[in-house]
Amino acid sequence: MKYHQIDRDLFIKNRAKFMGQMKPKSVAVFNSNDIYPISADSTMPFAQHRDIFYLSGVDQEESILLLFPDAPYEHQREILFLKETNDHIAVWEGEKLTKERALAVSGIKTVYWLQEFEKVLFELMTHSDTIYINTNEHYRATVETETREARFVKWWKEKYPAHAVAKSNPILQRIRSVKESEELDLIQQACNITEKGFRRILSFVKPNVMEYEIEAEFIHEFISNRSKGFAYTPIIGSGNNANVLHYIENNQQCKAGDLILLDVGAEYANYSSDMTRTIPVSGKFSERQKAVYNAVLNVKNEATKMLVPGTMWKQYHIEVGKIMTSELLGLGLIDKADVQNENPDWPAYKKYFMHGTSHHMGLDTHDYGILTDPMQANMVFTVEPGIYIPAEGFGIRLEDDVVIQETGAPFNLMRNIPIEVDEIESLMNS
């Protein structure tokens, strides 16, 4: 890992929150992600399953966390199972967690090697009635591969058919969505690294630069600041490419007079940032581009004010739609007849702003959170309105990450990242 070690007290608190909501006499098991093959002997870089990381801080493959708050003995209530390290592994793969190091990282005193898992689980299952399985129930999830977690669930159901089954995900969706102060610091660090990348490219972008060259400048700055890299696949969309919402080819030349939509965020310690800025290739916005840009900025600023405790996600988006409708009328993109005759299921503004305004953010870029629950303090949301005009050859989106406060306006984690037209133009031409 490149990041500084996280205080283990965070993971101790996270486990306590989870175990506090478990049923009596129940066991919960969490598995690391697999290392996925590409072909021959090559693999994709390892990315830890966010749930086991959230509960333990362990950032290593082939690890298992077991929680059993009602276990007969205290040392059985929190257990880590790790891949046993040895001199051969140290030479070929690098150092793995020792039992002592695992305690320092996680605060878990009982650590076994992985080969002891089935034996220890069998002993504990004789004292339990229920097992929590960790299925992926995120509203955006599409899982096409059989994960390590899924293989465990199949094995467990065959081995222990008489036990009741409960789901970890509803608990995790709620506790992960409300951040601890340590988590907010980590997300802030990811945002700060993103800021460094953005400021770097403001002095780099010129007419005829390639989109992938801009991507390279970001990754250089991110890795130089202890990030593994991008929190998600970056979007560097110049000209009409900005009107493709998930444009990731990043292989076109940026032409004078065009705008570039940059949807880019650094990760830090597995925590995400999620930024979007739109900048002029030539260092100066046209009057039309500026008018649309400031309309998007106004929607973002007004939408941000609504992110307060008690706000309902669905109603919030309805209210943002009203603000966007007003801006589009002012820009002449829609008229009053369009609004009067609109389909309530697809309002007139959706022609130019077809995606949502906000999503939870944290360990995952689209983080855990129950969208039918009211917003709470210390939830982190993006705010990302956009206006996309293929007929005029550009699209504009602006996005910040904000923390809901107990009272007052949310705290903007990207408050230091330039966003006003004058500041962007000044920095690009300095």
C-alpha positions in Angstrom: 0.0 0.0 0.0 1.2 3.5 -0.8 -1.0 5.3 1.8 -0.1 6.1 5.4 -1.5 3.5 7.9 -5.0 4.3 9.1 -5.6 4.5 12.8 -7.0 1.1 13.8 -9.6 2.8 16.1 -11.6 3.5 12.9 -12.0 -0.2 12.2 -12.7 -1.1 15.8 -15.6 1.5 15.8 -16.9 0.1 12.5 -17.0 -3.5 13.7 -18.8 -2.4 16.9 -21.4 -0.6 14.8 -22.0 -3.7 12.7 -22.0 -6.2 15.6 -24.4 -4.0 17.5 -27.0 -4.7 14.8 -26.5 -8.5 14.5 -29.1 -10.9 15.6 -28.4 -13.0 18.8 -26.2 -16.0 18.4 -25.2 -15.1 14.8 -21.9 -15.3 12.9 -20.9 -12.9 10.0 -18.2 -13.7 7.5 -16.5 -11.4 5.0 -14.1 -12.4 2.3 -11.5 -10.5 0.3 -11.9 -10.1 -3.4 -10.2 -12.5 -5.8 -7.2 -11.5 -8.0 -8.7 -11.7 -11.4 -6.8 -13.2 -14.3 -6.3 -11.5 -17.7 -4.6 -14.3 -19.7 -1.4 -16.4 -19.6 0.1 -15.6 -16.1 -1.0 -11.9 -15.9 -3.6 -10.6 -13.5 -5.5 -7.4 -12.9 -4.2 -5.3 -9.9 -5.7 -6.5 -6.7 -8.5 -4.3 -5.3 -9.8 -5.1 -1.8 -13.5 -5.8 -1.1 -14.6 -2.6 0.5 -16.6 -4.3 3.2 -13.8 -6.3 4.7 -11.6 -3.3 4.4 -14.2 -1.1 6.2 -14.4 -3.6 9.1 -10.8 -4.5 9.4 -8.4 -2.3 7.5 -6.9 -5.5 5.9 -5.9 -4.7 2.3 -4.7 -8.1 1.3 -6.0 -10.9 -0.9 -7.2 -14.3 0.5 -8.3 -12.8 3.9 -11.4 -13.6 5.8 -13.0 -11.7 8.7 -15.4 -13.5 11.1 -17.5 -11.7 13.7 -19.4 -13.6 16.5 -20.4 -11.1 19.2 -22.1 -13.9 21.3 -19.2 -16.4 21.1 -18.6 -18.4 24.3 -15.1 -16.9 24.7 -14.0 -13.3 24.1 -11.1 -14.3 21.8 -13.7 -15.9 19.4 -15.7 -12.7 18.9 -13.5 -11.1 16.2 -11.2 -13.4 14.1 -9.0 -12.7 11.1 -7.8 -15.5 8.8 -4.8 -14.6 6.6 -2.7 -16.2 4.0 0.3 -17.6 5.7 3.5 -15.8 4.8 6.9 -17.4 4.4 10.3 -16.6 3.0 9.4 -17.8 -0.5 6.3 -15.5 -0.7 8.4 -12.6 0.7 10.9 -13.0 -2.2 8.4 -13.4 -5.0 5.4 -11.4 -3.9 6.6 -9.1 -1.1 5.8 -9.0 2.5 2.4 -10.2 3.7 0.7 -9.4 7.0 2.1 -11.2 10.0 -0.2 -11.9 12.9 1.4 -9.0 14.8 1.1 -6.6 11.9 -2.5 -7.6 11.4 -3.3 -6.7 15.0 -1.6 -3.3 14.5 -3.7 -2.6 11.4 -7.1 -3.9 12.5 -7.1 -4.1 16.3 -8.1 -7.8 16.1 -6.2 -9.9 18.5 -7.2 -13.4 17.3 -5.5 -14.1 13.9 -5.3 -17.6 12.3 -3.8 -18.7 9.1 -6.3 -19.4 6.3 -6.0 -23.1 6.4 -7.5 -23.2 9.9 -10.7 -21.4 8.8 -13.0 -24.5 8.2 -12.0 -26.0 11.5 -12.6 -22.8 13.5 -15.8 -22.1 11.7 -17.2 -25.6 12.5 -16.5 -25.1 16.2 -18.3 -21.7 16.2 -21.2 -22.8 14.1 -22.1 -25.3 16.9 -22.8 -22.3 19.1 -24.7 -20.2 16.6 -28.1 -20.2 15.0 -27.6 -17.7 12.1 -25.0 -16.7 9.6 -24.8 -13.4 7.9 -23.8 -13.6 4.2 -22.4 -10.6 2.4 -24.2 -10.3 -0.9 -23.9 -7.3 -3.2 -27.2 -5.4 -3.2 -26.1 -2.0 -4.3 -28.7 -0.4 -6.6 -26.2 -0.1 -9.4 -24.6 -3.5 -9.0 -24.2 -5.8 -12.0 -22.2 -8.9 -11.1 -21.3 -11.2 -14.0 -18.5 -13.2 -12.4 -18.6 -15.6 -9.5 -16.9 -13.8 -6.6 -15.0 -15.3 -3.7 -17.9 -14.3 -1.6 -20.4 -16.1 -3.8 -18.3 -19.3 -3.7 -18.2 -19.2 0.1 -22.0 -18.8 0.2 -22.5 -21.9 -2.0 -20.0 -23.9 0.2 -21.6 -22.7 3.4 -25.1 -23.6 2.4 -24.1 -27.2 1.6 -22.1 -27.5 4.8 -24.6 -25.9 7.2 -28.1 -26.2 5.8 -29.8 -26.1 9.2 -28.6 -22.6 10.1 -30.7 -19.5 9.4 -29.4 -16.9 6.9 -29.3 -13.2 7.3 -27.9 -10.4 5.1 -25.0 -8.2 6.0 -25.7 -5.7 3.2 -28.7 -3.8 4.8 -26.6 -3.1 7.9 -23.6 -2.1 5.8 -25.6 0.1 3.5 -26.6 2.2 6.5 -23.5 2.3 8.6 -21.1 2.8 5.7 -23.2 5.7 4.4 -22.6 7.8 7.6 -18.9 8.6 7.8 -16.7 8.7 10.8 -14.4 11.7 11.1 -11.4 9.6 10.1 -13.1 8.6 6.9 -13.9 12.3 6.1 -10.2 13.0 6.5 -9.3 10.3 4.1 -11.9 11.5 1.5 -10.6 15.0 2.0 -7.1 13.7 1.2 -8.3 12.0 -2.0 -10.0 15.4 -2.9 -6.7 17.3 -2.2 -4.8 14.9 -4.5 -7.4 15.5 -7.2 -7.0 19.2 -6.8 -3.2 18.9 -7.4 -4.0 17.0 -10.6 -6.5 19.5 -11.8 -4.2 22.5 -11.1 -1.4 20.6 -13.0 -3.5 20.2 -16.1 -4.7 23.8 -16.2 -1.2 24.9 -17.1 -0.7 21.9 -19.4 -3.8 22.1 -21.7 -3.3 23.8 -25.0 -4.9 23.4 -28.5 -4.0 20.1 -30.2 -3.2 18.2 -27.0 -4.5 14.6 -26.9 -7.1 13.6 -24.3 -4.9 10.7 -23.2 -2.0 13.2 -22.5 -4.3 15.0 -20.1 -5.1 11.6 -18.5 -1.4 10.9 -18.1 -0.8 14.3 -16.3 -3.5 13.4 -13.8 -2.1 9.9 -13.1 1.4 11.3 -12.7 0.2 13.7 -10.0 -2.0 11.1 -8.3 0.7 8.5 -7.9 3.2 11.1 -6.8 0.9 11.8 -3.9 0.5 8.2 -2.6 -2.7 7.4 -4.5 -3.0 4.1 -6.4 -4.5 6.1 -9.2 -7.9 6.9 -10.4 -10.9 6.1 -8.2 -12.8 5.2 -11.4 -12.2 5.2 -15.1 -11.5 8.8 -16.0 -13.5 10.7 -18.6 -11.5 13.2 -20.6 -14.1 14.3 -23.2 -13.3 17.2 -25.6 -15.9 18.8 -27.9 -18.8 16.5 -28.6 -17.2 13.7 -26.7 -18.5 15.5 -23.6 -22.0 14.6 -24.6 -21.3 10.9 -24.2 -21.9 10.5 -20.5 -19.6 7.6 -20.0 -17.0 8.4 -22.6 -13.7 6.7 -21.6 -11.8 6.3 -24.9 -9.8 9.5 -24.2 -8.1 9.2 -27.6 -9.1 12.4 -29.5 -7.3 15.6 -30.1 -8.5 18.7 -28.2 -9.2 21.5 -30.7 -9.0 25.2 -30.3 -12.3 26.7 -29.2 -13.6 23.4 -27.8 -14.4 22.6 -24.2 -13.0 19.6 -22.3 -15.2 17.8 -19.7 -12.9 16.2 -17.1 -14.7 13.7 -14.8 -11.7 12.5 -12.8 -11.0 11.6 -9.2 -8.1 10.2 -7.2 -8.4 7.4 -4.7 -6.6 7.5 -1.4 -6.4 4.5 1.0 -9.3 2.9 -1.0 -11.5 6.0 -0.4 -12.7 7.9 -3.5 -13.1 11.4 -4.7 -15.3 12.3 -7.7 -14.7 15.6 -9.5 -16.0 17.1 -12.7 -14.7 20.3 -14.3 -15.2 21.7 -17.8 -12.4 23.9 -19.2 -11.7 25.7 -22.5 -9.0 24.2 -24.7 -7.8 27.7 -25.7 -7.9 29.0 -22.2 -11.0 31.2 -22.6 -14.7 30.5 -22.8 -16.8 31.9 -25.6 -19.8 34.0 -24.4 -22.2 31.2 -25.2 -20.0 28.6 -23.4 -19.7 31.0 -20.4 -23.5 31.4 -20.2 -24.2 27.7 -20.2 -21.3 27.1 -17.8 -22.7 29.7 -15.3 -26.2 28.1 -15.6 -24.7 24.7 -14.6 -22.8 26.4 -11.8 -25.9 28.0 -10.5 -27.8 24.7 -10.5 -24.9 23.1 -8.6 -24.8 25.9 -6.0 -28.6 25.8 -5.4 -28.7 22.0 -5.4 -26.0 22.0 -2.8 -28.0 24.1 -0.4 -30.7 21.4 -0.3 -28.4 18.7 1.0 -29.3 18.9 4.7 -30.5 16.3 7.2 -34.0 15.0 6.5 -33.9 15.7 2.7 -35.3 12.8 0.7 -33.3 11.8 -2.4 -36.2 11.5 -4.7 -37.8 14.8 -3.8 -34.4 16.5 -4.0 -34.0 15.5 -7.6 -37.5 16.9 -8.4 -36.5 20.3 -6.9 -33.2 20.3 -8.8 -35.2 19.6 -12.0 -37.2 22.8 -11.4 -34.0 24.9 -11.0 -32.6 23.3 -14.2 -35.8 24.0 -16.1 -35.5 27.7 -15.2 -31.9 27.8 -16.4 -32.7 26.1 -19.7 -35.5 28.6 -20.3 -33.1 31.4 -19.8 -30.6 29.9 -22.2 -33.3 29.4 -24.9 -32.9 25.7 -25.0 -36.5 25.0 -24.1 -39.6 27.2 -24.1 -42.7 27.5 -22.0 -44.6 25.3 -24.4 -42.0 22.5 -23.9 -42.6 22.8 -20.1 -46.4 22.9 -20.4 -46.6 19.9 -22.6 -43.9 17.8 -20.9 -44.2 14.2 -19.9 -44.1 14.1 -16.1 -42.1 10.9 -16.3 -39.5 12.6 -18.6 -39.7 16.4 -18.0 -38.5 18.8 -20.7 -35.2 19.5 -18.9 -34.2 15.9 -19.4 -33.4 16.6 -23.0 -30.3 18.4 -21.9 -29.8 17.0 -18.3 -30.6 13.3 -18.4 -28.7 11.9 -15.3 -29.1 12.3 -11.5 -27.6 15.1 -9.6 -26.1 13.4 -6.6 -25.0 10.0 -5.2 -23.4 8.7 -2.1 -19.6 8.7 -2.1 -16.9 7.1 0.0 -15.1 3.8 -0.2 -16.9 3.3 -3.5 -17.4 6.1 -5.9 -21.1 5.2 -6.0 -21.1 4.4 -2.3 -23.5 2.5 -0.1 -26.6 4.3 1.0 -30.4 3.5 1.1 -31.9 6.0 -1.2 -35.3 5.8 0.4 -33.9 6.9 3.8 -33.6 10.6 4.7 -30.2 12.2 4.4 -28.2 12.4 7.6 -25.2 14.4 8.9 -21.8 13.0 7.8 -23.1 11.5 4.7 -21.0 12.4 1.7 -22.7 13.2 -1.6 -21.6 14.4 -5.0 -23.4 17.4 -6.6 -23.1 17.1 -10.4 -25.6 18.8 -12.7 -24.8 19.2 -16.4 -26.1 20.6 -19.7 -25.3 18.7 -22.9 -25.9 20.3 -26.3 -24.8 18.0 -29.1 -26.1 20.5 -31.7 -23.6 23.1 -30.4 -20.7 20.7 -30.0 -20.2 20.8 -26.3 -21.4 19.6 -22.9 -20.7 21.0 -19.5 -20.8 19.2 -16.1 -19.6 20.5 -12.8 -19.2 18.3 -9.7 -18.1 18.6 -6.1 -18.1 16.3 -3.1 -19.9 17.6 0.0 -20.5 16.5 3.6 -23.9 17.0 5.1 -23.7 18.9 8.4 -25.9 18.8 11.4 -27.0 22.4 10.7 -26.4 24.7 7.8 -25.0 24.2 4.3 -22.9 21.2 3.6 -19.1 21.3 3.8 -17.5 21.2 0.4 -14.5 18.9 0.3 -13.6 20.4 -3.1 -13.9 24.0 -2.0 -10.2 24.7 -3.0 -10.6 23.3 -6.6 -11.0 26.1 -9.0 -14.5 26.3 -10.5 -15.4 29.9 -11.3 -14.9 31.0 -15.0 -12.5 33.9 -14.1 -10.2 31.7 -11.9 -10.0 28.9 -14.5 -9.2 31.4 -17.3 -6.7 33.2 -15.2 -4.8 30.0 -14.2 -4.8 28.7 -17.8 -3.3 31.9 -19.0 -0.9 32.6 -16.2 
